Amino acid sequence: MIPHETITSASNPRVRQASLLREADARRATGLTLVDGRRELSRAARAGVAIVEVFLDAETLHSMAPGTATPSGAVGSPFPHPAPSPDPAAEEALIHRWRADHVLPSTRLTMLSRKAFEKLAFGSRNEGCVGVVRFAGQPLEQLNAAANKPVLIVEGVEKPGNLGAIVRTADATGSGGVIVCDGRTDPANPAVIRASLGTVFSVPLAVATARQTIEWCKANNRRVIAAMPGGTRLWHEANFSGDVVILLGSEAHGITSLWEQAAADGTIHWESVRLPMAGAADSLNVSATAAVLAYEALRQRE
């Protein structure tokens, strides 16, 4: 067994330091971020992401013991409160099983008291584990986008939940990748990771400026299909086959004028599409628009 330790104080320096990774400055300074949830950690491990440490909520882990009963009488529920603590040998067996199911054998595991874990966990979403991983968005030149599949470009996205949902859509539709262009949130934001269900680790993903992304489209002969409220064609009239990008603007400001300028001077091949809006709103949420267009591209491929 690889030894583990237990931390009971919420003011422990390691717990405080890890909790700072929910802030962008700390992520940039360290190259580390937090991953909430067993499924997300498992996907990080499968993608070869370096998992530095995993903090486990002792109460949740103990509740995974076979035959553990909750106050309501249910057996094996993952969230009893409180849960009885097994003897040390049983605890080691639980940790060994958790490690085998979710992370690599060399990953450092640290047990936390419920109070200490709540200092680190994301709101009320307690799945009993929070990982510290080495992960950040890659430079555009390192993007390994699949040919003949659309790449989703998101310009100026602000909300982590929207970015995570778009990455999840790219995964679901087998898209070629995602470029975060002049983003106001980064792909390593724990909320992005959570909203993507961990697919952020496996979908080809890069960060860049708008000018860099325009040059990338030109160099890779990628046609640009931009989603705009005043688009010239309906979404299903566009040809999404071959090497194409689907361009989506920010929630507040849409797509910047740089793209139309690049189209006007012949740098890129551009067309705009629109989704009909029958109600009072003039546009869909950016992640909903991404889903409609990515699935239309999938429909056309199939």
Disulfide bonds with the S-S distance in Angstrom:
none
